[in-house]
Amino acid sequence: MTAVGHAPPANPAAELPAVSAEVPSFSPPISCSNLVEPDLASVLASFGRSVGEGRLTDGGPMVEELEARLARFHQTSACVTFGSGFWALVLALRALALPGRREVVMPSLTYRRMADVAAWAQLTPRFCDVDPDTLAISPEAAAASCSQDTAVLLGVHPIVNCCPADQLEAVAAAHGLPLLIDAVESCYEHYHGRKVGSFGDAEVFSLHASKLLNGCEGGYLTTNDVSLAARLTAMRSGDPVAAGSRELGIRACLPEIHAAIAVASLEDLEAQVERNRSRYRTYQATLARLQGLRLVPFDEREPCSFKNILVELTEEWPLSRDATVARLNERGVLARAYYAPALHRKESPYRTERGPLPVTEALESRFLLLPSGARVTSRHIERLGTLLAHLGGLTGHVPEGGQP
Amino acid sequence: MSARKRGPADFALLGGPPAFDSPLRVEQHHLPEPARYEAVLRELLSGGWYTNHGPRAQEVEARLAEFFGVRHAVVVANHSIGLVMTLKALGCEGRAIVPALAPVATVQSLAWAGLEPLPCDVSAPTAALTASAVSESLGDQVSVVVAVNPLGGACDVLGLEAMAAARGAALVFDSGEAAGCTLAGRPLAGFGDAEIFSLAAGDVLSATEGGCVCTDDDELAARLRNIRSSYGAGRVVPVPLTSNGRFSEAQAAFALMSLEDFEPNRAHDARLHERYRDALGAIPGLAVRTPVGVASSNYQTVALEIDEACFGMSRDRLLAVMRGENVLATATRHAEARKVPPFARRVHDELPVAAALAGSLVQLPNGPQVSESVVDQLASLLQATHHAAPALVGAAPGLKSGGQRFVSASGSPTRRHDRAPATGGGRRQ
């Protein structure tokens, strides 16, 4: 797994083969990790409030501020912050799971730790297929996987665009199931006129530095179910008994310093999306000149973050996806395979189940993520175009304006 | 602070002004000077590395390993996640011996690890496990002893080590309150299979939030790092599942500063701990517990034991009185293990020492917001409370947030074993 969040390495040139004049390499490397820089003055002012109140974790003024702002942003009744999106998912699954049932229906082509999330919630993952157009969980496949043993339906907004959340709501309703959605890559998006965050019983987001909102670490959940929000607030404290709860909790609260950094990031969000859009346009122009690569387009009919650059390798591309990623990595381009390996491919000590997965298996070796985020410039993208042209066997073709 | 309480009517519970103008919280909050942490944050925010086992996390692990005198210090998101990770890494199954008096989070960690608790009573002077208490219960199906080193002291560490080794059980210490304590000529950190420390805002060693798992066992350390995250995993080893227990660069930055400041912070807490012992010792029914079972304590926890009959009111009523005066003292973190969900409906006998302690301990404020003068004012307040106890016990509930829960309508001084709620933010676990 390629590392993200690199600071400039000590001597990267020493690790690379001799660089040809025509074939760009990148030092420091460029990654898929957003790493947007938070505003210092904002962070200091925020953290100063926490210090002044003597509340630095397990609740404090910046967590309260962040939760209020995010609830407004997502247009939901409540927002509950957590130490990570991972534990937000685990606690939400536990809180929502129908008692006496053991399975969670979820896609296989998704976040590599999603099955572990289910395992912590003592649920068996039942993998279902995705839709080839959206790359997201297919409502029909999800419905076919639902049974009397399904405790909860877990949808995921894919890395670009959204899952068909309204259709998933219909499936959940038809089967009497709770619906939780992992929205960690979709915090800015709207879907069918509604803000992401308001679908299902709850949606979960991440404040990891690689994501659109940078809190260093962290996560949050949005919901219109205020009693769910209250239950989760008790569960994340590490001492739910003190909060009057009889539920199983684990300490998973967001410390004030992370909340302060996240608030700074939220303040910068619109400007960030603008910069992302500009990067995306540059990618559109650059990749349009190449054969064998298809940039997965954002659905611009609705607000979106333009953050992630997802590319499909088509029949004309001469290399395998994994070889492409490796060759890019060697050149300091920290591209990543998209959700690979698919979860149903992984051995695990806990039980998993699956339905038919023909689309997942057809797609699982074709997609990769190209560098994006705050530290990627248009110059990087143009040079990357040159590198891709070289890898694609079009060595003589120099993209307009892109010099080695 | 307003003038001393001359009579019951001066107490906030009965309509008088609070003794302290602003809330006096339990937590430590030994923070570096703003200029210092601002400089650190400036460098961190502009440096581009925010998490994923960055340079500061790597540095703090090296420094913590040195501080704790262990081969491996694995920093984690917080103490509870660290404890659950440790139990998963050890692969324990079946039953776990726990002290009958334990933090809620410690007992609940067993549920996350799929273990069934077997509470054993604690010894009154240490409020902790002894080898003899555990000996009878270390039968079949017990794969691990999860002992707690509470209140700045320790359990029978050496006895438990010998017992666990002889009987083939794993041994893990919840040392959430014990960072910096020493035992048998070395830090209280390298005993048993692993010890889990808290680096939360209320701890004398603090990252504002966080935890640290210490072990001398290379394999266990490798599994912990692989469970924590793929970042900083080091040597790849198979693990049952991952936990996303990462420690950010921001947490590491604060931990590094706290390590540098540890000695003066500890010295401050020790000085005030002694002041509390002297100032409160003369009040009937109150005793500040002396940390026992360690060679030296970190003195971060000032634990007050209430003898209801002598003092004149229950622990919970005292907390309500103090809350009104803006003193946000709390019950200590320790509850009766047998009552902690999801285990509360199992049949476990009441264990008498734990039951008595669960209802009688108070944690008083320590840390930089507390001075000798504040200690003296608190002593004066507690003395006055003792004198006014009959009137205060009989008073109707009139407080916001939490006061309702603990007042018995008749005001009769019946002993209650339930814990009072945590008040204020930052109760560390």
Contacts between the chains, C-beta under 8 A, distances in Angstrom:
chain1	res1	chain2	res2	distance
A	1	B	230	5.0
A	3	B	52	6.9
A	3	B	231	6.8
A	4	B	52	6.2
A	5	B	48	7.7
A	5	B	49	5.6
A	5	B	50	6.3
A	5	B	51	6.3
A	5	B	52	4.2
A	5	B	54	6.7
A	5	B	231	7.7
A	6	B	48	7.8
A	6	B	49	7.3
A	7	B	47	5.9
A	7	B	48	5.2
A	7	B	49	4.2
A	7	B	54	7.1
A	7	B	55	7.0
A	8	B	48	7.8
A	35	B	48	5.6
A	35	B	50	6.7
A	37	B	45	6.1
A	37	B	46	6.2
A	37	B	48	7.2
A	38	B	45	5.3
A	39	B	45	8.0
A	40	B	41	6.6
A	40	B	42	5.5
A	40	B	45	5.3
A	40	B	46	7.5
A	43	B	41	6.2
A	43	B	45	6.4
A	44	B	38	5.7
A	44	B	41	6.6
A	47	B	41	7.6
A	48	B	34	7.2
A	51	B	29	7.7
A	51	B	31	6.3
A	51	B	34	7.6
A	53	B	425	7.9
A	54	B	23	7.3
A	54	B	25	5.1
A	54	B	27	6.8
A	54	B	29	5.8
A	54	B	369	6.8
A	54	B	424	7.9
A	54	B	425	7.8
A	54	B	426	7.6
A	55	B	25	7.9
A	55	B	201	7.9
A	55	B	424	7.1
A	55	B	425	3.5
A	55	B	426	5.6
A	56	B	27	7.6
A	56	B	29	6.6
A	56	B	31	8.0
A	56	B	201	3.6
A	56	B	208	4.7
A	56	B	209	7.4
A	56	B	425	7.6
A	56	B	426	5.8
A	57	B	200	5.7
A	57	B	201	4.7
A	57	B	208	5.8
A	57	B	209	4.2
A	57	B	425	7.1
A	57	B	426	5.3
A	57	B	428	7.6
A	58	B	200	7.7
A	58	B	201	7.8
A	58	B	425	5.4
A	58	B	426	5.2
A	58	B	427	6.0
A	58	B	428	7.5
A	59	B	425	4.0
A	59	B	426	7.3
A	60	B	425	5.3
A	60	B	426	7.5
A	83	B	77	5.3
A	83	B	78	6.6
A	83	B	81	7.8
A	83	B	209	7.5
A	84	B	77	6.8
A	84	B	244	5.1
A	84	B	246	7.5
A	86	B	243	7.8
A	86	B	244	3.6
A	87	B	81	7.6
A	87	B	244	6.8
A	113	B	242	5.6
A	113	B	244	6.8
A	116	B	241	4.3
A	116	B	242	5.0
A	116	B	243	7.7
A	119	B	241	5.1
A	120	B	112	7.2
A	120	B	241	7.0
A	120	B	243	7.6
A	208	B	51	6.7
A	209	B	50	3.6
A	209	B	51	5.3
A	209	B	52	7.6
A	214	B	50	6.5
A	216	B	50	4.4
A	216	B	51	5.2
A	216	B	248	4.0
A	216	B	249	6.5
A	216	B	250	4.8
A	216	B	251	7.9
A	217	B	50	8.0
A	217	B	51	5.2
A	217	B	77	7.2
A	217	B	246	6.0
A	217	B	248	4.5
A	217	B	251	7.9
A	237	B	422	7.9
A	237	B	427	7.8
A	237	B	429	7.8
A	238	B	78	7.4
A	238	B	79	7.9
A	238	B	80	5.1
A	238	B	104	7.5
A	238	B	105	4.5
A	238	B	427	7.8
A	238	B	429	3.4
A	239	B	103	7.4
A	239	B	104	4.6
A	239	B	105	6.1
A	239	B	333	7.2
A	239	B	422	6.0
A	239	B	427	6.5
A	239	B	429	5.9
A	240	B	104	7.2
A	240	B	108	7.8
A	240	B	341	7.5
A	241	B	104	4.8
A	241	B	335	6.4
A	241	B	339	8.0
A	241	B	340	6.4
A	241	B	341	7.0
A	241	B	419	6.8
A	242	B	104	7.1
A	242	B	419	6.8
A	242	B	421	4.5
A	242	B	422	4.3
A	242	B	427	7.3
A	243	B	421	7.0
A	243	B	422	8.0
A	244	B	421	7.2
A	245	B	341	7.7
A	246	B	341	4.5
A	246	B	342	7.9
A	246	B	344	7.3
A	247	B	341	6.6
A	247	B	342	7.9
A	248	B	108	5.7
A	248	B	111	5.3
A	248	B	112	7.5
A	248	B	341	6.4
A	248	B	342	5.2
A	249	B	108	6.4
A	250	B	80	5.3
A	250	B	81	6.7
A	250	B	84	6.7
A	250	B	105	7.4
A	250	B	108	6.9
A	250	B	109	7.6
A	250	B	112	6.1
A	251	B	78	4.9
A	251	B	79	6.8
A	251	B	80	3.7
A	251	B	81	6.8
A	251	B	105	5.9
A	251	B	429	4.8
A	252	B	77	7.8
A	252	B	78	7.6
A	252	B	80	7.9
A	252	B	81	7.3
A	253	B	78	7.8
A	253	B	209	7.4
A	255	B	201	7.5
A	255	B	208	5.1
A	255	B	209	3.5
A	255	B	251	7.3
A	256	B	208	6.8
A	257	B	208	5.5
A	257	B	209	7.8
A	257	B	250	4.9
A	257	B	251	7.5
A	257	B	254	7.1
A	258	B	209	8.0
A	258	B	248	6.8
A	258	B	250	6.6
A	261	B	45	7.5
A	261	B	50	7.9
A	261	B	250	6.8
A	348	B	241	7.4
A	349	B	240	5.1
A	349	B	241	7.5
A	350	B	240	7.6
A	350	B	241	7.1
A	375	B	48	6.9
